[in-house]
Amino acid sequence: MSTETSNKNQLPEANVICIKWGEAYYKAEHVNQLYEMIKHNVHNHKINFYCFTEIADGLNKDIIVKPLPVLNCDLTKIKPIYRKEVGLCDDQLGGLNGQRVFFFDLDVIVTGSLDEMFDYPKNDEFVIINDWNTKGDHVGQASCYSWQVGTLGFAKEYFENNHQEVIKKFYTASQEYLSSKAIEKWGKLNFWPETWFSSFKVHCIPNIFKRKFVAPKLPEGTKVLAFHGKPKMEDAILGRWAEPGKEPKWKILLYKSIKPSPWIKDFFYDVK
């Protein structure tokens, strides 16, 4: 065994997870890219990278594949997004019961070291991004969050027994449902340090008066940049709010016009 391998085996482990159902939105290449970004931005931890999916074709051989969590309710009557915020609450979750996991959405880029982030949560606390679009401290933004598997099963069980009630109240806002259940258990939400996570739409794009002339810029100190909603990552690179025809022309001309952000690709890696 080489010294490098021996030293790596002595590092504390960090369990990173993601979820991909179907291939309509994300494919194996998106999972592989996330894996590479995380691997290249972690030096003081040994990464165990899990993908929960029903289609494993094309995934990097070092990614640990697990089946999608089972939701014991009629899947035709629930919003697909609940597969993430509810399904991943499973108390067994791929055999990870009792272990801390760090969830990352597939529409993020890693822009800084993650070692500090993996050491941040304490005990069994739930940690999430403070939602950028909500006033107050009662909603977490679910692009990246961490919890100890076995502490959130009650949120899944409640949803399975009351999914029509939950969807009537929260509709597609599954992260609001998850946040409400975390508050129910811990009394509050614990948030990551504010500068670690940024939103492309909220923090990178200049104000409405500058968008046509000034290119988006990455905020200093950002570790993870999220592309929630629009523009999506591929559109931001090209300098458009959405695919042609997906947004009314008057909105594009009025306030949804942005300059290209080719610097996003600087954080990509060759995937295997």
N, C-alpha and C positions, 0 to 999 in steps of 0.2 A: 504494500500500500504506500502510495506517495505521500510526502509530507503535506502537500496541498489537499489531498483527499482526506487525510487524517484530521487536519485543522478544520475542514468543512464539516466533518461529522461531529465535531465538538461544539459547533455553533448552536445557539438556541433555535428551535424550529418555529416557523410561522406558517400557518395554514391559510392559504389564499383560495378563495372559491369564486366561481362565476357560474352563470346558468345560460343555456342556449336551447330554446325549444324551436324545432323546425328550422327552416333556412330562409324564411321570407325576409327577415331583417338582418340576421347575422349568420355568418358561415364560419367554417373552421379557421379560415385565415384571420378572422377577427379575434378569435380565442388565442391563436398562436401569437398574434402580435401583442396582445395583452401580456401573455406569458413572457415574451422576450423583453418587453419594457420593464416589467417587474424584476425579472432576473438580472437585468443590467443596472438596476437602481437599488440593489440590496447587496450589502457586503458583510454585514455582521449577523446574518441569520441564514439558516438553511430553509429554503422555500419548498413547501409541499403544495403543489398547484393542482386544484381539483376543478373539473368541469362537470356540471350536472346537465346531462343531455341525453336525448334518445337517438342522436345521430353523431357517432364518434368518428366517422370517416374523415381523414385528412388532418386529424389533430396530432400535434407533436407527440412523439413516443414517450416523452418525459411527463406529459400531463396525465394525471390520475383521473380516469373517467368513471363517473358514477351515474346511475339512472336518475331520471327526473324524480323529484319527490312526489309521492302520491297524495292527491287531495281527495278525500272521501266525500265527494259531493258531485252533483251533475255538472261536468265541465262545460257543457253546452250552454249553461245558464250563468256562467261567471265571466268576468273580464279577464283576458289572458294575462294581464300584468300581475294579477294576484298569484300566479304561479311562483313569482319571485318572492314578494314580501310575505306571503303566507306559506307557500310550499317549503321555503328554506327554514321556516321556524320548527320544522320537524325535530323532535327531541333526539332522534337517532342520527339523522342526516348523514348518510353514507358511512356510518360507523364512527362518527366523530364526537359522540356523546362525551361531555365533560371537557372538551378541548375548545380553545378559543379559535374563532375563524374570522377572516377579514374578507368581506365581500367587495368586489369591484364590478361595476357595470362594464359592458363591452364598448360603450361609447365614451370612453375616457382615454386620455393619454397621460403617461407618467412623465413628469417634467423635473423631478428632483429625487433625492434620496428618501427611501421609505423606512430605513432602519429606525429612526426616531418614532415613526408612527407605530411600528410593531411593538415598541416598548411602552406605548402611551396608556393603554387601558389598564385599569386596576381591578383586582378581584374578579367578580363576575359582571361588572358593569357593562351596559350597552352604550356604545359610542357611535355617533352619527354626525353628519354635517348639519349645521343650522341652516334651515331652508332659506334660500336667498329671496324667495318671492312671498314669504310670510312674515308678518310682523309678530314679534313675541318669540317665546322659546318653547312652543308647543308642537312644532312640526319639524321633522328631520328630513333632509334631502338624501334620498337613498342611492345615490351614485356610488357611495362607499360607506359601509358601516361595519361594526364589529360587535360580536357577542360570544358568549360561551354556550355552545350547543347543549341543550337540555334546559335552558332557562326561558325559552319562548314557546314551548309546545302548547301552552294554554291559548296562545293567539291563533294558532292553527286549528285547534279543537273548537274554539268558539266560532271561527269562520265556517268550519265544516257544518256546524249545527245551526248556524244563523246567517248563511251567506246571502240570502235575499235581503235580510234586514241590513247587513253591512253594506251591500252594494247600493241599496236605496239611500243610505246615509252618506257614503263616501264616493259613490259612483266609480270613476277610474282612479281616484286619489288613494291608491293602495299604500303609499308611504304615510299618509295621514292616519290610516287605520293602524299600521305598524307602530307609528309614534304614539297613538293613543293607548295601545296595549303596553308599550314600554313604560309610559308614564303611570299606567295602572299598577305596574309591578314595582318600579323603582321610585316613583313619586316625582320624577323629573326626567328630562333628557340630558344626557351628558354629551357635549359637543367636542369635536376636534378643534384645535387652535384655528382661529379664523383664517390666517394667511396660508394654511396648508392646502386648502381646496379652493379652486376658483371655477366660475362658470364662464364659458366663452361668451355667451349672450349677455350676461350681466356685467362682467368685469373686463372683458377684452375689447369689446366693440365700443368705439367712441360715441359720444352723445349724438343725438339726431342731426345736429347742425354740422357735425364734422365727418359723418360716416362716408360721404362721397369723396372725401379728400384725404382722410387720415386712416392708415391701415390699423387693424386690431393689433394689440400688443399684450404679451403675457405679463401678468402682474408679478413683481418680484416676490420671491419666497414660496411660490406655488409648487406643490409637490404633485398634485393631480389636477388636471383640467377636464371639466365635464362638458359634454355637448348634449344637454337635455333639451328636448323640444327641437326647435329650429333656430338657427341653421344647423344641419347635421355636419359631422366632421368633413366629409367629402365636399360638401357645398361651401363650407368656410374656406377650405383650401383654394377653391376656384373663385371665391369672391361673390357668391350669390346666396340668397336667403333660403332658396329651395330649388328643386328641379324646375326647369321651364314648364309653365302651365300649372304648377302646384300652388301659386300665390297670385291673387289679383294684381294686374299690372299697376294699378294706381297705388297700391300699397308699396310695391317695389320702388316706384318713383318717389313716393312721399317719404317713407321712413325705413324701408327694409332694403336699402341699397348699401352694400358693404364692399370694401376693398379686399383683394385676395390676401390670404394668410399662408403663404408657402412655407413659413417657418414651422408650421405644425408637423410637416414631414421630417423635420430635423430630429424629432423624437421617435421616429420609427426605426425598426431594426430589420435586418434580413431574417425572414422566418424559415424554419426548416420544415 
